[in-house]
């Protein structure tokens, strides 16, 4: 059954059949199952069911259609929503820029004179005077676009990875006046507590190492899987000694997080 489910998912991953045809095959297999010996009808029904589910989630997802409508032409708009991950500051080399990147669960969209109430996650890149936090509610005005796809063979395809998470849109602005916080503590209390614990561990690991930021960064990378620019100078040494895997995210990091 598991192999049939996988086969159904892979089938719709590379081929997009008409949903009506998949539905007809699935129903026919279910009707045939009581009258035919063997597991073939059940396998077909299982494959068809998972194929239909994957087809809807991947190809016919409402979030994908909404993103396609916004990306049909260059469009600006304003979204209001909640930050659903920890914002990361965008650096220029090692210098902070005051620009941030995060995932936002948009709840309201202002498109010209029209206001649309749709809940959908998207990537936001914006400039802020204050440090944004997980769970903050923001209103951001900017330009919509699709996440950039990979340009070179073998390159990590961030757009495809985001699409697997149900994220098909990106909103960008560099104007500080175009973004403003409108609330706090609107996220999950459990994730807020986890992020606060992680920050406390990071501070504790750095006690007495204020004059050795590179050593602190290495310790944070090994224990928490955190990536900091100060640790970059050690990468060649770890690579040459075959110990670079210590920085890979593992069960230890998940447990510490």
C-alpha positions in Angstrom: 0.0 0.0 0.0 2.8 2.4 0.9 4.5 1.7 -2.5 1.2 2.4 -4.3 0.8 5.7 -2.4 4.3 6.7 -3.4 3.7 5.7 -7.0 0.6 7.8 -7.1 2.4 10.9 -5.7 5.3 10.4 -8.2 2.9 10.0 -11.1 1.3 13.4 -10.5 4.7 14.9 -9.7 5.9 14.5 -13.3 2.6 14.1 -15.2 -0.4 16.3 -14.7 -3.4 14.1 -15.6 -7.0 15.5 -15.7 -8.5 15.2 -12.2 -11.6 13.7 -13.6 -9.7 10.8 -15.2 -7.9 10.1 -11.9 -11.2 10.2 -10.0 -12.8 7.8 -12.5 -10.0 5.3 -12.2 -10.1 5.5 -8.4 -13.8 5.0 -8.2 -13.7 2.2 -10.7 -10.9 0.4 -8.6 -13.0 0.8 -5.4 -16.1 -0.7 -7.1 -14.0 -3.5 -8.5 -12.3 -4.4 -5.3 -15.1 -6.5 -3.7 -15.6 -8.5 -6.9 -12.0 -9.3 -7.9 -9.5 -11.4 -6.0 -6.1 -10.0 -5.3 -4.8 -6.6 -4.2 -4.5 -4.9 -7.6 -7.8 -2.9 -7.2 -6.8 -1.7 -3.8 -3.4 -0.7 -5.0 -5.0 1.2 -7.9 -7.4 2.9 -5.5 -4.6 3.8 -3.1 -2.4 5.2 -5.9 -5.4 7.1 -7.3 -6.3 8.6 -3.9 -2.8 9.8 -3.2 -2.4 11.1 -6.7 -5.6 13.2 -6.4 -4.5 14.5 -3.0 -1.0 15.5 -4.3 -2.6 17.0 -7.5 -4.8 19.2 -5.4 -2.0 20.2 -2.8 0.7 20.8 -5.4 -0.9 21.8 -8.7 -4.3 23.1 -7.7 -3.6 24.7 -4.3 -5.5 27.9 -3.8 -2.3 29.6 -2.6 -0.7 28.8 -5.9 -3.6 30.3 -7.9 -3.6 33.4 -5.8 0.1 33.9 -6.3 -0.3 33.4 -10.0 -2.9 36.1 -10.2 -0.7 38.6 -8.4 2.3 37.7 -10.5 0.4 37.9 -13.8 1.7 41.5 -14.0 3.9 43.8 -11.9 1.9 44.7 -8.9 2.3 46.6 -5.7 0.2 46.1 -2.6 0.1 46.1 1.2 -0.2 43.1 3.4 -0.9 42.8 7.1 0.1 39.7 9.0 2.2 37.9 11.6 5.8 36.9 11.4 5.9 33.1 11.7 9.6 32.6 11.9 12.6 34.4 13.4 13.6 37.3 11.2 17.1 37.3 9.8 19.0 40.5 9.1 20.3 40.8 5.6 24.0 41.6 5.7 26.3 43.3 3.2 29.4 41.4 3.8 29.6 41.5 7.6 27.9 44.8 8.0 24.2 45.0 9.0 21.9 46.8 6.6 18.7 47.3 8.7 16.9 45.1 6.2 15.2 41.9 7.3 13.9 38.6 5.8 11.2 36.5 7.3 8.1 34.5 6.6 4.8 36.4 7.2 1.4 34.8 7.5 -0.6 37.4 5.6 -4.2 37.9 6.7 -5.2 41.0 4.8 -4.2 42.3 1.3 -4.7 45.8 0.1 -4.6 45.9 -3.7 -5.4 49.4 -4.9 -9.0 50.1 -3.8 -9.7 46.4 -3.1 -9.2 44.7 0.3 -8.9 40.9 0.2 -9.1 38.7 3.4 -6.9 35.6 2.5 -4.6 33.8 4.9 -1.5 32.8 3.1 2.3 32.7 4.0 4.8 34.6 1.9 8.4 35.8 2.1 8.9 39.4 3.1 12.1 41.5 2.8 11.7 44.9 4.3 13.6 47.7 6.2 12.9 48.4 9.8 14.2 50.8 12.4 13.5 48.4 15.3 14.5 44.8 15.5 11.5 42.6 14.5 10.6 39.5 16.5 8.7 36.3 15.9 5.0 36.9 16.5 5.1 40.6 15.7 2.3 41.9 13.5 3.4 44.1 10.6 1.8 46.0 7.8 4.2 46.2 4.8 3.8 47.8 1.4 5.9 46.7 -1.5 6.2 44.9 -4.8 5.0 41.3 -5.2 7.1 38.7 -7.1 7.7 35.0 -7.3 10.7 33.6 -5.3 13.8 33.5 -7.6 14.3 30.1 -9.2 17.7 28.4 -9.6 19.7 29.8 -12.5 22.5 27.2 -12.8 22.4 23.4 -13.0 22.8 21.7 -9.7 22.1 25.0 -7.8 19.8 24.8 -4.8 16.3 25.7 -6.0 14.9 27.9 -3.3 11.7 28.6 -5.2 10.9 24.9 -5.4 11.8 24.4 -1.8 9.5 27.3 -0.7 6.8 25.9 -3.0 6.9 22.6 -1.0 6.1 24.6 2.1 3.1 26.2 0.3 4.9 29.6 -0.3 4.7 31.0 -3.8 5.0 34.8 -3.2 7.6 37.3 -2.1 7.1 40.9 -1.0 10.0 43.4 -1.1 10.5 47.0 -0.1 13.5 49.0 1.0 11.5 52.0 2.1 11.4 52.2 5.9 8.3 54.3 5.8 6.5 51.5 3.9 6.6 49.1 6.9 5.3 49.5 10.4 4.7 47.2 13.4 1.1 47.0 14.5 1.2 44.4 17.3 3.2 41.8 19.3 2.9 38.3 20.6 0.6 37.0 18.0 2.5 33.9 17.3 2.6 30.4 18.9 3.5 30.6 22.6 5.3 27.3 22.3 7.6 28.6 19.4 8.1 31.9 21.3 9.3 30.0 24.3 11.6 27.8 22.1 13.1 30.9 20.5 13.6 32.6 23.9 15.3 29.4 25.2 17.6 29.3 22.2 18.5 33.0 22.7 19.2 32.3 26.4 21.5 29.4 25.5 23.3 31.6 22.9 23.9 34.3 25.5 25.1 31.7 28.1 27.5 30.1 25.6 29.0 33.5 24.9 29.7 34.4 28.6 33.4 35.4 29.0 33.9 35.2 25.2 33.1 38.8 24.3 36.7 39.3 23.1 36.7 36.0 21.1 33.6 36.2 18.9 35.1 33.6 16.5 35.4 31.0 19.3 31.9 31.8 20.5 30.6 31.4 17.0 32.2 27.9 16.7 30.7 26.8 20.0 27.3 28.0 18.9 27.6 26.2 15.6 28.5 22.9 17.1 25.9 23.0 19.9 23.0 24.7 18.2 23.7 24.6 14.5 23.8 28.4 14.4 25.6 30.0 11.5 27.6 33.1 12.2 30.0 35.0 10.0 32.8 34.9 12.7 33.1 31.1 12.3 33.9 31.3 8.6 37.6 31.6 9.2 37.7 28.1 10.7 35.9 26.4 7.8 39.0 25.5 5.8 40.6 23.9 8.8 37.5 21.8 9.6 37.1 20.9 6.0 40.8 19.7 5.7 40.6 17.7 8.9 37.3 16.0 7.9 35.4 17.4 10.9 33.1 19.8 9.1 30.2 17.5 9.8 30.2 18.8 13.4 28.4 21.9 12.1 25.7 19.9 10.3 22.2 20.1 11.8 21.6 16.9 13.7 19.6 15.3 16.4 21.8 17.1 19.0 20.9 20.5 17.5 17.2 19.5 17.4 17.3 18.4 21.0 19.1 21.6 22.1 16.7 23.7 20.2 
